[in-house]
Amino acid sequence: MEFQFKIQNPDKEKRKEQCRLLLIKDPDKVPIILEKDPQCHLAGIKKTRHLIKKDFTVNKFLYIIKKMMKLPPGEALFLSAKGKYNLIGESTIANVYNTYKDKEDGFLYIMYSSVLVYG
């Protein structure tokens, strides 16, 4: 699955430099590209790029996303790294980043969906 951010920014060296500068500017944060799964029925989030503290858990990040989307209670939302690896709630963003960051440019690509993705 190709992320729109990569399609809209095809120069991998430019993306790599953007990521490097973000990591220098905020070393305690992780640069994340967050996009909606094309098959998700939920409203999208306008902001694609996020800087999230390394010590946040996946659950805390999920809470922030739900709040931005103004989801009603009980509405399910799932996160997957690279669009195929489901993220576990108590994992820290730092652990997720170290495991799934893009080798090409250094960003962590996460997709959100209303259905659970099986990689």
C-alpha positions in Angstrom: 0.0 0.0 0.0 1.4 3.3 -1.1 1.0 6.3 1.2 -0.2 9.6 -0.4 2.6 11.5 1.3 5.1 9.5 -0.7 3.2 10.0 -3.9 2.9 13.8 -3.3 6.5 14.0 -2.2 8.3 11.6 -4.6 11.9 12.9 -3.9 13.1 10.4 -1.2 16.2 12.5 -0.5 14.0 15.6 0.3 11.7 13.5 2.6 14.8 12.0 4.3 16.2 15.6 4.9 12.8 16.7 6.3 12.8 13.8 8.7 16.4 14.4 9.7 15.7 18.1 10.5 12.6 17.1 12.5 14.6 14.7 14.6 17.3 17.3 15.2 14.8 20.0 16.2 12.8 17.7 18.5 15.0 14.7 19.5 12.4 13.5 22.1 9.7 13.2 19.4 9.0 10.9 16.5 8.0 12.1 13.0 4.8 10.3 11.9 2.9 10.4 8.7 -0.7 9.5 9.6 -3.2 8.7 6.8 -6.6 7.2 6.6 -7.1 3.8 5.1 -8.9 4.3 1.7 -11.6 1.8 2.8 -12.3 3.6 6.1 -15.8 5.1 6.4 -14.8 7.6 9.0 -14.0 11.3 8.4 -10.4 12.1 7.7 -7.9 14.2 9.5 -6.6 17.2 7.6 -3.1 17.1 9.2 -0.9 14.3 7.9 2.5 15.0 9.6 2.7 14.7 13.4 5.5 14.9 15.9 4.7 12.6 18.8 6.6 12.2 22.1 8.6 9.0 22.2 7.2 8.0 25.6 3.6 8.1 24.4 1.9 4.8 24.2 0.0 3.7 21.1 -3.2 4.0 23.2 -2.4 7.6 24.1 -1.7 8.4 20.4 -5.0 6.7 19.5 -6.8 8.8 22.0 -5.4 12.0 20.5 -6.5 10.9 17.0 -10.0 10.1 18.2 -10.2 13.4 19.9 -9.1 15.2 16.7 -11.7 13.3 14.7 -14.4 13.9 17.4 -15.4 10.2 17.3 -18.4 9.2 19.4 -17.8 6.9 22.3 -17.7 3.3 21.2 -16.5 4.0 17.7 -13.6 1.7 17.0 -10.4 3.0 15.5 -7.3 0.9 14.7 -3.7 1.8 13.8 -1.3 -0.1 11.6 2.3 0.6 10.8 3.1 0.7 7.1 -0.5 -0.1 6.5 -0.2 -3.7 7.5 1.2 -4.2 11.1 -1.4 -3.7 13.8 -0.1 -1.6 16.6 -0.5 -2.8 20.2 -1.8 -0.3 22.8 0.9 -0.3 25.5 3.8 -0.2 23.0 5.6 3.1 23.2 5.9 5.3 20.1 9.7 4.9 20.3 9.4 1.1 20.1 7.0 1.3 17.2 9.3 3.9 15.4 12.4 1.7 15.9 10.6 -1.3 14.6 8.6 0.1 11.7 10.2 3.4 10.5 10.7 3.7 6.8 14.2 2.7 5.8 14.1 5.1 2.8 13.3 8.4 4.6 13.0 7.7 8.3 9.3 8.7 8.8 7.0 6.3 10.6 4.0 5.7 8.3 0.8 4.9 10.2 -2.6 4.2 8.7 -5.9 4.5 10.7 -9.0 2.5 10.0 -12.4 1.6 11.4 -11.7 -2.1 10.7 -8.9 -4.3 12.0 -6.2 -4.9 9.4 -4.6 -8.3 9.1 -1.1 -8.1 7.6 
